[in-house]
Structure formats: C-alpha cells, structure tokens
Amino acid sequence: MDSPNESYQELPPEPPREPILTLPGALTAYVVLIAVIHLRVLLPPELENWTIDVFGFIPKRYDSTLLDITFPGGTGAKVWTFVTYSLLHANLSHIGFNVLWLLPFGSALARRFGAFKFFVFMAVTAAAGALAHLLTHEHAIAPMIGASASVSGTMAAAMRFAFVQGSFLSFNRGDAEAAAKVPALSLADALRNTRVLGFLAVWFGVNIIFGVGSIAIGADGASVAWQAHIGGFLAGLVLFSLFDPVPRAAQHAADASSPDRSGRV
C-alpha cells in the first residue's frame, strides 16, 4: 500500500517527432509560387512567349557589340531577369524534377535559415547561376528558365551540415527540426570530408556529362544549362555561412559511421 506521504510526478509527454520530409512553410510557398506562375501556359501563345522574353534570362539582352535586338522589358529586365527566370519552367516534368531535389535539401535549408533568409538565398543562387550562364553564353538569344541553379545552391549549402551526426543524411538523425539545426562544417572541413567530396564528385560528374555530351531533357528536347547549375552550386557552397544562423561548434563531430572525422535550368 502506498504511503500517504508518497507523491508521484507525471512526466510531460514526449514531443511528437516531425517526419523528415514534411515541407516547411517557406518551401511550400516557393513550390506553390512556381506552380501558380506556370499557369502562364494557359495564356495565348503570343502572351506566353512575351512572359518568357520579359522574365526569362537572355544573354543577348546584355550584348551591344553585335546586331542590336530589342527585347521586351527594357532596362528593368536586365535586372529582374537574374532572378525571375528561375520561377519559370518549360513543363510539368521540368517543375517536378526540380521539386524532387528540393524535398530533402530545400526542406532542411528552409528550416535552418527561416523563410526570409531562404528566399534571399534562392534569389542569390539564381543570380549566380545567371551570371555563370551569361559568361559562357555571351551572345545567346535563347532564354534560360528554371530553378535548377537555385536547387543546385540548396544542395551545395546543405552539404555543409548534411552528413554531420544527427543531420538529415546522417545514419543517426533526429527529427526534421533537430536535423536541420546541427552545427555546420566549415568550408575547409567540408572539403576534407570524404562523404562531401564523394557527393561533389558525383554532382560535378553528372553535370559535366550533360555539358560535354550536350544531353537534352524534356519532351521539347531543351538542353541543360549546366554552367548555371555550377554557378548556383558554387555560390551555395561558399556563401552558406553568410546565411547560417546556427552557431558553429568548436569541433565538429562527423557521423559515427564515417571513417573521416574532418571533415535544365
């Protein structure tokens, strides 16, 4: 029989574990925005083409040395198209491919950065991709569209913490919020980590194959703007620390299973 003086304290319930692929609000809003913008395909062909000319990234728009061509949008389009091109897509498969890669990497980054920093990051990496495309396609008239430069940037940024113990690609990960908030590796440590290096090798290899082989994707056979992918990827990898709000630990613990502790547009 229990003593009358003996008391019991009820333990608080354990907080629910959020599924690792539950979309945060910022990423959901980004995907919805892309989907709504894609409704432009319902416009008459001449208006749809106009939206591509005004908001797509056209390198020739910045070239005044050859035959002068006037594009819709005027001077303003020389500024906003560095970002707006990333919100336009050729077809649903183009959108689906980008969203597929955003599910793990974009979700983790949106949780880590918060909505405002996430949107700014997507714009900055889009601009970096456009700059890389401009430098390698100086006189091109064909518009470049798609979010792949920004998607590549999220993948690169996520590599700075993805394999750290407890993160979303770790064998010993926490829930989605905890997995997104582990201390990140420094750039130097990331470039010494065998898993990060393996990911970089595969990622760059695939993009080089697309570029050298001039491989086309999609039903319309549009080629992949792989230089823009690389521009966005490098920007995400290098600029990650400028956006990261999570304090960096004095010494990073890599995943216990890792042998290396250092570690269409």
C-alpha positions in Angstrom: 0.0 0.0 0.0 1.4 3.4 -0.9 2.4 5.7 1.8 0.1 8.8 2.2 3.2 11.0 2.1 4.5 9.4 -1.2 3.8 11.6 -4.2 4.1 11.0 -7.9 5.1 13.4 -10.7 3.6 12.9 -14.1 6.3 13.2 -16.8 5.5 15.6 -19.7 4.6 13.8 -22.9 7.4 13.4 -25.4 7.1 16.0 -28.2 6.0 14.4 -31.5 8.7 13.7 -34.0 8.2 15.6 -37.2 8.7 13.5 -40.3 12.0 14.3 -42.0 10.3 15.2 -45.3 7.4 17.3 -44.0 7.6 20.5 -46.0 8.3 23.7 -44.1 6.1 26.7 -44.9 8.8 28.6 -46.8 9.4 25.8 -49.2 5.7 25.1 -49.6 5.2 28.8 -50.5 8.1 28.6 -53.0 6.7 25.5 -54.8 3.2 27.0 -54.9 4.6 30.2 -56.4 6.3 28.2 -59.1 3.1 26.3 -59.8 0.9 29.4 -60.0 3.4 31.1 -62.3 3.3 28.1 -64.6 -0.4 28.8 -65.3 1.1 31.2 -67.9 0.9 28.2 -70.3 -2.8 28.8 -70.4 -2.3 32.1 -72.0 -2.5 32.6 -75.7 0.9 31.7 -77.4 1.9 35.3 -78.1 1.4 36.3 -74.4 3.1 33.2 -73.1 6.1 33.9 -75.4 6.0 37.5 -74.1 6.4 36.4 -70.5 9.4 34.3 -71.4 11.0 37.3 -73.2 10.3 39.7 -70.3 11.2 37.4 -67.4 13.5 34.8 -68.8 17.3 35.2 -68.8 18.6 36.2 -72.3 22.3 36.8 -72.5 22.0 38.8 -75.7 20.0 41.3 -73.7 23.3 42.5 -72.3 25.3 42.5 -75.5 25.6 45.7 -77.5 28.5 44.7 -79.7 26.7 42.8 -82.3 23.4 43.1 -84.2 21.1 45.1 -81.9 18.0 43.3 -80.9 15.3 44.9 -78.7 13.8 42.6 -76.1 10.6 43.3 -74.2 11.1 44.6 -70.6 13.6 47.3 -71.4 16.3 48.2 -68.9 14.4 46.8 -65.9 14.5 43.3 -67.4 18.3 43.5 -67.3 18.0 43.5 -63.5 15.0 41.4 -62.6 15.7 38.5 -65.0 18.7 37.5 -62.9 16.1 36.1 -60.5 12.7 35.9 -62.3 14.0 33.3 -64.9 14.3 30.8 -62.0 10.5 30.9 -61.4 9.6 30.0 -65.0 9.6 26.4 -66.2 9.1 24.7 -69.6 6.6 22.0 -68.5 5.4 20.0 -65.5 8.2 17.5 -65.7 10.7 20.3 -65.5 8.9 21.5 -62.3 8.7 18.0 -60.9 12.4 17.3 -61.4 13.4 20.5 -59.5 10.9 20.0 -56.7 12.0 16.4 -56.3 15.5 17.6 -55.4 14.2 20.4 -53.3 12.3 18.0 -51.0 15.3 16.8 -48.9 17.8 19.7 -49.4 15.4 22.7 -49.7 13.4 21.5 -46.7 16.5 21.2 -44.5 17.7 24.6 -45.6 14.3 26.4 -45.2 14.1 25.1 -41.6 17.6 26.2 -40.9 17.5 29.6 -42.5 14.0 30.7 -41.8 11.7 32.0 -44.5 13.3 35.4 -45.2 16.9 34.1 -45.5 15.7 31.1 -47.5 14.0 33.3 -50.1 17.0 35.6 -50.3 19.3 32.6 -50.6 17.3 31.2 -53.5 17.5 34.6 -55.3 21.2 34.9 -54.7 22.0 31.5 -56.1 19.7 32.1 -59.0 21.6 35.3 -59.8 24.9 33.4 -59.5 23.6 30.8 -62.0 22.5 33.5 -64.4 25.9 35.1 -64.2 27.7 31.9 -65.0 25.3 31.3 -67.9 26.0 34.9 -69.2 29.8 34.4 -69.0 29.6 31.2 -71.0 26.8 32.2 -73.5 27.6 35.8 -74.2 25.7 36.2 -77.4 22.9 33.7 -76.9 19.4 34.7 -77.8 17.6 31.6 -76.4 16.0 32.4 -73.0 17.1 30.4 -70.0 14.4 29.4 -67.5 14.1 27.1 -64.5 15.1 26.9 -60.8 17.9 24.4 -61.2 20.6 26.9 -60.3 18.9 27.6 -57.0 18.2 23.9 -56.5 21.9 23.3 -57.0 22.7 26.0 -54.5 20.5 24.4 -51.8 22.2 21.0 -52.4 25.6 22.6 -52.0 24.7 24.5 -48.9 23.1 21.5 -47.3 26.3 19.6 -47.8 27.9 21.8 -45.2 25.8 20.1 -42.5 24.0 17.1 -44.1 26.5 14.4 -43.0 27.1 15.8 -39.5 25.9 13.4 -36.8 22.2 14.0 -36.3 21.6 15.7 -39.6 19.1 14.6 -42.3 21.6 12.5 -44.3 23.2 11.0 -41.1 22.7 7.4 -40.1 21.9 8.7 -36.6 19.5 11.6 -37.3 17.0 13.4 -35.2 13.6 14.8 -36.2 13.3 17.2 -39.0 13.8 20.4 -36.9 16.7 19.0 -35.0 18.3 17.5 -38.1 18.3 21.0 -39.8 19.9 22.7 -36.8 23.1 20.7 -36.2 26.3 22.8 -36.3 27.7 23.0 -39.8 31.2 22.2 -41.0 33.5 25.0 -42.0 34.2 25.2 -45.7 37.7 23.8 -45.2 36.4 20.9 -43.1 33.6 20.2 -45.6 36.2 19.9 -48.4 38.1 17.4 -46.4 35.1 15.2 -45.5 35.0 12.1 -47.6 31.2 12.0 -47.9 31.1 15.6 -49.0 33.9 15.0 -51.5 32.1 12.0 -52.8 28.9 13.9 -53.3 30.8 16.7 -55.0 32.5 14.3 -57.4 29.2 12.7 -58.4 27.4 16.0 -58.8 30.1 17.6 -60.9 30.5 14.4 -62.9 26.8 14.3 -63.9 26.8 18.0 -64.9 30.0 17.6 -67.0 28.4 14.6 -68.7 25.4 16.7 -69.5 27.6 19.5 -70.8 30.1 17.6 -72.8 27.5 15.2 -74.2 25.1 18.0 -75.0 22.4 15.8 -73.4 18.9 17.2 -73.8 16.0 16.6 -71.4 12.2 17.1 -71.5 9.7 16.4 -74.2 10.8 19.5 -76.1 14.4 18.5 -76.2 15.7 21.6 -74.5 19.4 21.3 -73.4 20.5 21.6 -69.8 22.2 24.9 -68.9 24.8 23.1 -66.8 27.0 26.1 -66.4 24.2 27.8 -64.5 23.9 24.7 -62.3 27.6 25.1 -61.4 27.3 28.8 -60.7 24.4 28.2 -58.3 26.2 25.3 -56.7 29.4 27.2 -56.0 27.5 30.2 -54.7 25.6 28.0 -52.3 28.7 26.2 -51.1 30.7 29.3 -50.5 28.0 31.7 -49.3 26.3 29.3 -46.9 28.0 30.8 -43.9 26.6 34.3 -44.6 23.1 33.0 -44.2 23.6 30.3 -41.5 22.1 31.4 -38.1 23.3 28.2 -36.3 26.4 28.8 -34.2 29.3 26.7 -35.3 30.7 24.2 -32.8 34.3 24.4 -31.8 34.9 20.9 -33.0 32.5 19.2 -35.4 31.5 15.6 -34.9 31.0 13.8 -38.2 28.6 10.9 -38.4 30.0 8.0 -36.4 29.8 5.7 -39.4 32.1 7.9 -41.4 35.8 6.9 -41.5 36.8 10.6 -41.9 36.1 12.9 -39.0 37.3 16.0 -40.8 35.8 16.5 -42.1 17.5 22.3 -67.3 17.8 25.0 -65.5 
